[in-house]
Amino acid sequence: MKFLEIIGLAIVVVALGLWGFYYTRWVAFRKKQKKQEKKK
């Protein structure tokens, strides 16, 4: 593999990891909001 290909793959992996992390946090946040709305 070329050096640039390794860097490109690393960036993609990090980007996907961050996206997945924020997506799961956003989903959990939405679920919490729905629970609060039911209490009201």
C-alpha positions, -999 to +999 in steps of 0.1 A: +000+000+000+011+036-006+016+060+022-012+082+010-036+053+008-028+044+045-035+081+055-067+081+035-080+049+051-071+062+086-091+094+080-121+074+068-120+051+098-117+081+122-145+099+104-168+069+105-160+063+142-168+099+151-200+098+130-211+066+147-203+080+182-223+112+176-251+093+160-256+070+189-254+100+213-280+118+193-303+088+192-300+084+230-307+121+235-339+119+213-350+089+234-345+109+266-366+138+252-394+114+243-394+100+279-396+135+294-425+145+271-445+114+283-440+125+319-455+159+312 
